[in-house]
Amino acid sequence: MSAASEPTAVPAAAAVPAVPAPGEGALVPVVVVGAGGMGKAWISTVLRSDTARLVGVVDVIDGAAAKAVAEVVPTTEQAGIATGTDTLDVAQRAQAEAVIDVTIPAAHHPVTADALHAGLPVLGEKPCAATLAEAVSLAGHAEATGKLFTVSQSRRHNPHLHEARRLADSLGGAGIVNTRFSKAPRFGGFREEMAHPLIIDMAIHAFDAGRVLIDGTPVSVTATSYNPSWSWYAGDAAATVVITYDSGAVHTFSGSWCSPGVETSWNGEWTLSCGGGSVAWDGETPPTACPADGEQIVGRAPAADARWELDASLAEFCAALRGGPTPASEVHGNVWTQAIVEAAVRSADSGQRVQLADLLDEALEGGRALDSVDGRSRALQAWKTGRAGLSIG
Ligand SMILES: NC(=O)c1ccc[n+]([C@@H]2O[C@H](COP(=O)([O-])OP(=O)(O)OC[C@H]3O[C@@H](n4cnc5c(N)ncnc54)[C@H](O)[C@@H]3O)[C@@H](O)[C@H]2O)c1
């Protein structure tokens, strides 16, 4: 099972936007780089978009881009789409204005940095990069080039999640957030071989969604990870991760990828405790508020023309290129989500609580080392600390 076949919260077809985003101008001509499972999902997303148009597809495997175009793009539209193995060559031939980087995580840093330095803004699939040091380096490359680099965290673009935030705010704001995640997928492939499949490949979505629900900046992470005796994964398929925020809020994620029987939605099940009551969300339907002193309130259903997941990421990115607001997942903001993931792995491996400020300082040193070998960006030299650098994005 490819990653792209991971279920989305709603069928993508139901999410086709009807209303152009504010600030939108001409369609943004884009090249999709990486023609694997998720790359094909992105090709389809661009094809149905009212903010971007597909002008090229790239894959490092010879012939893979042309094959993906033949599979996904209607025959009548294939002629105008450039294909090849080199991003900058295809982007130039296709007169692209932006790149969507859907390569494997190990390729995110070189593909994105090359595109930025060629003057092309980038919308990248999660994770931002393979390591936190590479992610921090990319924040520096975005500064050095002045080009937008945004990470698509698709599950953040779920109208129910934002409705849960609105309901929690009406009750005084979420101070205790709990996520329960139980699934039992048989992926095969790399997920069944890696050391921390749940934390790295899945919990990143919940950590990022938690940041939508909670005010403030994450401070520390404590994690326990384990592999139940019946697990079909080589690495730890279950974990409990506790993230503290400088607002005093705490987000606890408890999840498993080997729990058949009572399963949650792919977004997990959420409870938000606030001063004036609580909010419950099953990850699929509108959340519900339970005020301490009143009747239960069912949250608003999403608007018919609401944009979801990849459609929303793309529309937000294109709107930003046409003068709209900078997306919340612009690289400087998104690095915090990757920092939580890396801190959770380190805490699980060491048994220690990990302070994000320390981890980010270490990543800053690592990013500077990468940049000095690369020679194209000196932006990180101006960062006083990892935390401080991320707040200037
Ligand atoms: N948001 C989500 O829910 C979600 C779901 C699945 C995957 N993803 C992310 O999408 C990305 C791609 O995942 P996938 O499942 O499609 O992987 P995949 O292995 O199926 O496809 C990746 C493709 O990138 C190509 N590639 C690798 N290096 C390249 C380079 N330097 N230049 C051009 N092409 C290159 C590979 O040949 C391959 O065809 C990953 O970052 C993954 O984490 C996100």
PDBQT file of the ligand as one rigid body, heavy atoms in Angstrom, charges set to zero:
ROOT
HETATM    1  N1  LIG A 401       0.027  14.188   3.439  1.00  0.00    +0.000 N 
HETATM    2  C1  LIG A 401      -0.126  12.886   3.462  1.00  0.00    +0.000 C 
HETATM    3  O1  LIG A 401      -1.077  12.360   3.997  1.00  0.00    +0.000 OA
HETATM    4  C2  LIG A 401       0.919  12.029   2.799  1.00  0.00    +0.000 A 
HETATM    5  C3  LIG A 401       0.614  10.723   2.448  1.00  0.00    +0.000 A 
HETATM    6  C4  LIG A 401       1.592   9.989   1.786  1.00  0.00    +0.000 A 
HETATM    7  C5  LIG A 401       2.845  10.527   1.533  1.00  0.00    +0.000 A 
HETATM    8  N2  LIG A 401       3.122  11.801   1.913  1.00  0.00    +0.000 N 
HETATM    9  C6  LIG A 401       4.452  12.380   1.642  1.00  0.00    +0.000 C 
HETATM   10  O2  LIG A 401       4.621  12.531   0.236  1.00  0.00    +0.000 OA
HETATM   11  C7  LIG A 401       5.976  12.324  -0.130  1.00  0.00    +0.000 C 
HETATM   12  C8  LIG A 401       6.072  11.262  -1.223  1.00  0.00    +0.000 C 
HETATM   13  O3  LIG A 401       5.532  10.067  -0.742  1.00  0.00    +0.000 OA
HETATM   14  P1  LIG A 401       5.084   8.876  -1.751  1.00  0.00    +0.000 P 
HETATM   15  O4  LIG A 401       4.283   7.943  -0.939  1.00  0.00    +0.000 OA
HETATM   16  O5  LIG A 401       4.519   9.431  -2.997  1.00  0.00    +0.000 OA
HETATM   17  O6  LIG A 401       6.513   8.225  -2.063  1.00  0.00    +0.000 OA
HETATM   18  P2  LIG A 401       6.889   7.351  -3.347  1.00  0.00    +0.000 P 
HETATM   19  O7  LIG A 401       8.127   6.628  -2.981  1.00  0.00    +0.000 OA
HETATM   20  O8  LIG A 401       5.692   6.586  -3.836  1.00  0.00    +0.000 OA
HETATM   21  O9  LIG A 401       7.219   8.435  -4.489  1.00  0.00    +0.000 OA
HETATM   22  C9  LIG A 401       8.303   9.336  -4.423  1.00  0.00    +0.000 C 
HETATM   23  C10 LIG A 401       8.784   9.590  -5.829  1.00  0.00    +0.000 C 
HETATM   24  O10 LIG A 401       9.802  10.592  -5.789  1.00  0.00    +0.000 OA
HETATM   25  C11 LIG A 401      10.795  10.239  -6.747  1.00  0.00    +0.000 C 
HETATM   26  N3  LIG A 401      12.046  10.912  -6.415  1.00  0.00    +0.000 N 
HETATM   27  C12 LIG A 401      12.937  10.619  -5.424  1.00  0.00    +0.000 A 
HETATM   28  N4  LIG A 401      13.968  11.486  -5.438  1.00  0.00    +0.000 NA
HETATM   29  C13 LIG A 401      13.710  12.378  -6.438  1.00  0.00    +0.000 A 
HETATM   30  C14 LIG A 401      14.405  13.513  -6.932  1.00  0.00    +0.000 A 
HETATM   31  N5  LIG A 401      15.555  13.924  -6.393  1.00  0.00    +0.000 N 
HETATM   32  N6  LIG A 401      13.854  14.180  -7.975  1.00  0.00    +0.000 NA
HETATM   33  C15 LIG A 401      12.686  13.764  -8.542  1.00  0.00    +0.000 A 
HETATM   34  N7  LIG A 401      12.001  12.680  -8.106  1.00  0.00    +0.000 NA
HETATM   35  C16 LIG A 401      12.500  12.008  -7.061  1.00  0.00    +0.000 A 
HETATM   36  C17 LIG A 401      10.873   8.726  -6.664  1.00  0.00    +0.000 C 
HETATM   37  O11 LIG A 401      11.468   8.168  -7.830  1.00  0.00    +0.000 OA
HETATM   38  C18 LIG A 401       9.400   8.356  -6.500  1.00  0.00    +0.000 C 
HETATM   39  O12 LIG A 401       8.776   8.119  -7.741  1.00  0.00    +0.000 OA
HETATM   40  C19 LIG A 401       6.719  11.980   1.162  1.00  0.00    +0.000 C 
HETATM   41  O13 LIG A 401       7.314  13.129   1.692  1.00  0.00    +0.000 OA
HETATM   42  C20 LIG A 401       5.605  11.482   2.074  1.00  0.00    +0.000 C 
HETATM   43  O14 LIG A 401       5.874  11.661   3.460  1.00  0.00    +0.000 OA
HETATM   44  C21 LIG A 401       2.175  12.562   2.529  1.00  0.00    +0.000 A 
ENDROOT
TORSDOF 0
